Amino acid sequence: MKITYDGVGDTLSILLNEEQIASAEEHGPVILNYDEKGKPVEIEIINASKFLGELLSTLIKAKAGEKQLEVIA
């Protein structure tokens, strides 16, 4: 696994393996890239600083013992 951050584009990329990307699905600021067999290859987060800031803020505010948190970006 390789994680890179592009500060100019504010994009966080999590490379899961070195396979060729064949398709992608966009889920808000998260893009999931798949190989030809449908296995995840890469996760990209656009506007990463905002997305991760909101995620961390939610986690910090979480009550101890909560079983599920939801972050809507």
C-alpha positions in Angstrom: 0.0 0.0 0.0 1.2 3.5 -0.9 -0.3 6.7 0.4 0.4 10.1 -1.3 -0.9 13.6 -0.9 -0.9 16.2 -3.6 -1.0 19.6 -1.8 -1.6 21.5 -5.1 -4.7 19.5 -6.0 -5.6 18.7 -2.4 -5.9 15.0 -3.3 -5.1 12.0 -1.1 -4.4 8.8 -3.0 -4.2 5.4 -1.4 -2.8 2.8 -3.8 -3.8 -0.7 -2.8 -2.0 -2.5 -5.6 -0.2 -1.9 -8.9 -2.9 -3.3 -11.2 -4.2 -1.3 -14.2 -7.3 0.8 -13.5 -10.2 -0.3 -15.6 -13.2 1.5 -14.0 -14.1 4.0 -11.3 -17.0 4.9 -9.1 -17.4 8.4 -7.6 -19.0 8.7 -4.1 -19.0 12.4 -3.3 -15.3 13.3 -2.7 -14.2 9.7 -2.7 -13.3 7.9 -6.0 -12.8 4.2 -6.0 -10.8 2.8 -8.9 -11.1 -0.9 -9.8 -9.1 -3.3 -12.0 -10.7 -5.4 -14.8 -11.7 -8.1 -12.3 -13.6 -5.5 -10.1 -11.0 -5.5 -7.3 -10.1 -2.1 -5.7 -6.9 -0.7 -7.0 -6.9 2.8 -5.6 -8.9 5.2 -3.3 -8.7 8.9 -4.1 -10.1 11.6 -1.9 -10.6 15.0 -3.5 -10.7 18.1 -1.3 -8.8 15.9 1.1 -8.0 18.5 3.7 -11.7 19.4 4.1 -12.9 15.8 4.1 -10.3 14.5 6.5 -10.7 17.6 8.7 -14.5 16.9 9.0 -13.8 13.2 9.7 -11.2 13.9 12.4 -13.5 16.5 14.0 -16.3 14.0 14.1 -14.1 11.4 15.7 -12.8 13.8 18.3 -16.4 14.8 19.2 -17.6 11.2 19.4 -18.9 9.9 22.7 -17.1 7.0 24.2 -18.9 3.8 23.6 -20.6 4.9 20.4 -20.8 2.0 18.0 -21.4 3.9 14.7 -20.5 7.3 13.4 -21.6 8.9 10.2 -19.7 11.6 8.3 -21.5 13.3 5.5 -19.2 15.2 3.1 
